[in-house]
Amino acid sequence: MRADRPLAEITIPRDYYAKFRDSEWDPDLRAIAIMPEFLAQTIGGKQWQAAVALPPPTFPVTAKMIDEVLVLAVAERPEALGEIVEENQNFQLRWLQLLNISATSHPQTFLLMKIMARVGEFAMVQLKLQYPNPAGAAPPPYWYQPRPSQVCPTLYPPVQVPGHPAYPAGHALIGTLTSECLADLLPQYAEALRALAARVGMNRVIAGLHYREDIDAGARAAIVIRRFLIACPFYAATFALAQKEWQ
């Protein structure tokens, strides 16, 4: 507001009954409301983390694990570099591109994706925290599965190494969860959605950020987590609204 031309001096109608509509919520923040419901879910007498039950990561890291990442860095990283960089910034864009939608065109589908992402992020952190000092390692102070570039610095990842341990892989977990849930919504896209999740996960290995077992564990966890997520009332209500956007 310019001091020499204050628009506040102009008289305009005021709407004292104005309302903040549900559609005006920031989807990233609105999606956080799913967490109490997700954490309260039990299936077969188990909560989500007990149901996932991943095996511990390989310790110590083997030469075979590192050699595979090195070979992929040389053979595939040049061609995959564009995808690696894009997916490092906001990899949900890849799903929006595949479905040819936006937050504006399909707001309920977009919110549904944000719900998947929030649950996936939480689960990723909890599962990573579950594996300090892998079997055979030294006792505390705690440490976790190292990134490939911590084992072999000459891998030179082309993007910043994330500030959390390698196992399980977050991109694979969130990507697989997103694809599996969207396949429920859009079965005609199921094959493409699953292929996209697998590709995004593998790009993280090519980038030198993960071992293959990290990707496999993340995808495996997502399959189980989906069962708990779809049982949440908030998710089910949003899913029903998203279905109407595709009719």
Long-range contacts (C-beta under 8 A, 24 or more apart in sequence): 23-107, 27-103, 27-107, 27-110, 27-111, 27-114, 28-114, 28-118, 30-111, 30-114, 31-111, 31-114, 31-115, 31-117, 31-118, 32-118, 33-234, 34-115, 34-118, 34-119, 34-229, 34-232, 34-234, 34-235, 35-118, 35-119, 35-122, 37-232, 37-233, 37-234, 37-235, 38-119, 38-122, 38-228, 38-229, 38-232, 41-228, 41-231, 41-232, 43-227, 43-228, 43-231, 47-228, 48-123, 48-224, 48-225, 48-228, 49-123, 49-126, 49-127, 49-130, 51-224, 51-227, 51-228, 52-123, 52-127, 52-220, 52-221, 52-224, 52-225, 54-127, 54-130, 54-168, 54-217, 54-220, 54-221, 55-217, 56-131, 56-134, 56-135, 57-131, 57-134, 57-145, 57-166, 57-167, 57-213, 57-214, 57-217, 58-134, 58-211, 58-213, 59-134, 59-135, 59-136, 59-137, 59-145, 60-136, 61-145, 61-146, 61-148, 61-151, 61-211, 65-148, 65-211, 65-212, 65-213, 66-148, 66-151, 66-152, 68-205, 68-211, 68-212, 69-148, 69-152, 69-155, 69-205, 69-208, 69-210, 69-211, 70-152, 70-155, 72-205, 72-206, 73-155, 73-156, 73-206, 73-207, 73-208, 76-206, 77-158, 77-206, 77-207, 77-208, 80-203, 80-206, 80-207, 81-158, 83-199, 83-200, 83-203, 84-158, 84-159, 84-203, 84-204, 84-206, 84-207, 85-158, 85-159, 87-171, 87-200, 87-203, 87-204, 88-159, 88-160, 88-207, 91-171, 91-174, 91-175, 91-200, 92-117, 92-178, 94-196, 94-200, 95-178, 95-179, 95-182, 95-193, 95-196, 98-189, 98-192, 98-193, 98-196, 99-182, 99-186, 99-189, 106-242, 106-245, 106-246, 107-245, 108-238, 108-241, 108-242, 108-244, 108-245, 109-185, 109-242, 109-245, 109-246, 111-238, 111-242, 112-181, 112-182, 112-185, 112-235, 112-238, 112-239, 112-242, 113-178, 113-182, 115-229, 115-234, 115-235, 115-238, 116-174, 116-177, 116-178, 116-181, 116-229, 117-174, 117-178, 119-177, 119-225, 119-229, 120-170, 120-173, 120-174, 120-177, 120-178, 120-222, 120-225, 121-170, 121-174, 123-173, 123-221, 123-225, 124-164, 124-168, 124-170, 124-173, 124-174, 124-218, 125-164, 127-168, 127-173, 127-217, 127-221, 128-164, 128-165, 128-167, 128-168, 131-165, 131-167, 145-214, 147-209, 147-210, 148-208, 148-209, 148-210, 148-211, 149-208, 149-209, 155-208, 156-208, 157-207, 157-208, 157-209, 158-207, 158-208, 159-207, 159-209, 161-209, 162-209, 166-209, 166-210, 166-211, 166-214, 167-211, 167-213, 167-214, 167-217, 168-214, 168-217, 168-218, 168-220, 168-221, 169-201, 169-204, 169-210, 169-214, 169-215, 169-217, 169-218, 170-218, 171-200, 171-201, 171-203, 171-204, 171-218, 172-197, 172-200, 172-201, 172-204, 172-210, 172-214, 172-215, 172-216, 172-217, 172-218, 172-219, 172-222, 173-218, 173-219, 173-221, 173-222, 173-225, 174-222, 175-200, 175-201, 175-222, 176-201, 176-218, 176-219, 176-222, 176-223, 177-222, 177-225, 177-226, 177-229, 180-222, 180-223, 180-226, 181-226, 181-229, 181-230, 184-230, 184-239, 185-239, 185-242, 185-243, 185-246, 186-246
